[in-house]
Structure formats: C-alpha cells, structure tokens
Amino acid sequence: MTNDAKRIDVHHHILPEFYVERLKSIGVTKALGVDLSTFDWSPEKALEIMDKMEIETGIASISDPGIWFAADAEFSVSLARACNEYMAELRDKYPGRFGGFACIPLPDKDAALEELHYALEELKLDGVCLMTHYNGVYLGDPGYDAVFSELNRRKTVCFVHPIDPPVDAIPNIDLPTSVIEAPFDTTRAFANLMLQGVLNKYPDISYILAHGGGAVPYLAWRFAAGVKYQQKEGKPGFLRTAYDFYIKNGPESGLNDLRRLYYDTALVSGSYALDTLYSFAGPDHIVFGSDLPFAKIIAPKVADNIKRYTRFPDQDYEAIDRGNCSRLFPQFDAQLRKGEAA
C-alpha cells in the first residue's frame, strides 16, 4: 500500500435501476422508511462523490429492503442473482473502484448455498452481505447453521446490515425506521448470534457491523454480561465465569467475543460516539463506512468529523481508512499495486 492510498468503503450501497424497478413491480418502494425514488443513483454519480471523499474502493452492497420477499421465492432468488452479477460487472468496468458483498437468498437454505458458491467461486465477489433477520428470524437461528458452516469454511467476510424489524415489532413513533430501529436491529442480531453460540461455533467468519455496531459498543458490558452466560451452546463454565467476574471484574469472555468483530464508521459522529467506539473496539477493528447513497448529504461531514472530534494517532486514522480493510481484503491492495505498475 502506498502512503497516498485512499479509503476503502465497506458500507457502500448501490441502487441499480433494475433493482428499484423490480421492487416497484411487487409494491415495494421504501428502504428503512425512506422512499427509494428520492435516491438518484448511478455508477458515475457514485464515483463523483467517492472522489470528493477520497474513497478509492466502495464495496457494493444491497441495503434494506434486501432481496428476499416470502410471497415470491423465485422472484427473490432471481433478484439475488441479478444483483450479484451486476456487482461483478461494476467491478470489472471500473477496476479498483468497486468490490461487492454478495446477496444470498436466505431463509431458503439450499438456494442461499447455491448462490453463495456462485457469487464467491464464479463471480469472485469479496464477501457476503447478511441482513439482520429474514422474515423475522434473526441471524443465529439454528435453521441457518448450514449456511454459517459454509461461510466459516470459506473464512468469509460478512457485512451485516439492518433491515426493517418485523411489522409487529416496530413502535408507533412517527420517524423513519432508519433513525432508531436500524441500529437496534443490528444489536438484536448480534445478541442472538452470541446467545446461540454462533460467534464461537464458527470462529473463522469475519463480521463487519454496520453503523458502528448500533448500540453494541455502548452497551458492551451489559450486553456481554446478559447474553454470553446464557448461551445455548458453549456457555462459559463455572471456573471461567468466576475468573471473568472475580479476577477481571466483568464479563470478559463476552467482551472478547465482541472485540473480535469489526465496526464501520457509517453515521457515527461526535466525540462521545467516536470515543466510545474507539475505546471499545480499538483502532485495529474499526473500518471506514460511508452509507452512500442513502447518507450522501451528511456522509462527507461524518467522514471529516472522525478527525475533527478525535485525537487518535495518525497511524490509527490510516488503519481505519484503509489498513484494517487491507487485512480483510488484501485483493484491493494487490489491485492498487497492479494499477501503479501499469
């Protein structure tokens, strides 16, 4: 990596015209409570703002409402394939500027495994985007074990993004669900991943949590104390629990699980939030995220505020902007070196 290598953006959504039109054909017009018609996305417009924000590579992903619609499984499987092939085409058309997190059509286990193989083996995408739940069944559910086993075998990087909670779980508050429910849905998903023992059972999956992990860093102590020792599988034994609380003075086993995860910076701003994320996750487990195009108005300000509101060492800013992603995605540095040689 050169000294002037730019950011890798792990939280970079795309809204291809075919995707928006297919959703519209089944009556789906909003993403986390916001009308999709308000976003005028194209690769060229994405690159324009990427250049302004010094983003070298955006790892494309599909945001809420995702690709799975229970009323039409065939539609969902077809949409996942179309999105994944589009990401590969985008990467090939603009070398070094885009990567891709594959969509997989959970909760259809067999279809998800088939698409996972195609996306990673044939299309060579960079990882998988998982939604926090599918039809109200949250990540960590034992029904997903076959898929997580395969993700673990492949040592996959999984970007986890929130989706609207089940309708009966959305409180009667007159706000888009993106404001409150999105970060809390990420928190719910990782509570269940820990509760079901998935984080320990499949340790070779690298997770990136959207939006700074939702409430996870702030609630980490309470979260770990209240969930880790209730695990369905792999619960710490008596001696380990005694060591954690009487020697380490807290839920150390659970905190260690949470510190192994990666947290992106999308929509995380203010010294209080950034300092909490930094002190909990550490500079080696924070990665840059923009939440483009959904946050296109405020994303540049949020990115600037990482330095404005903090006093990290320079090497930590470099790690957050690119260095940590270079470990997760060494292929992007290889592309950069190849481009420089040319």
NORDAWO-V62773 format. One line per field, one symbol per residue. ss: DSSP state (h for helix, s for strand, l for the rest). burial: # if it has 24 or more other C-alpha atoms within 12 Angstrom, else .. A space follows every 50 residues. Layout:
# NORDAWO-V62773
ss=???
burial=???
This chain:
# NORDAWO-V62773
ss=llllllssssssslllhhhhhhhhhllllssllsshhhllllhhhhhhhh hhllssssssslllllllllllhhhhhhhhhhhhhhhhhhhhhllllsss ssllllllhhhhhhhhhhhhhhllllssssslssllsslllhhhhhhhhh hhhlllssssslllllhhhlllllllllllhhhhhhhhhhhhhhhllhhh hllllsssshhhhllllllhhhhhhhhhhhlllllllhhhhhhhhhhlll lhhhhhhhhllsssllllllhhhhhhhhhhhlhhhssllllsllllllhh hhhhhhhhlllllhhhhhhhhhhhhhhhlhhhhhhhhhhhhl
burial=#...############..##.##....#.####..#..#.#.#..##.## ..#################......#############.##....##### #########.##########..##############.####..####### ##.#.##########...........##.##################### ###.#################.###.#####...##....#..#.....# ###################...######.#################..## .#####...#.....###########.##.###.##......
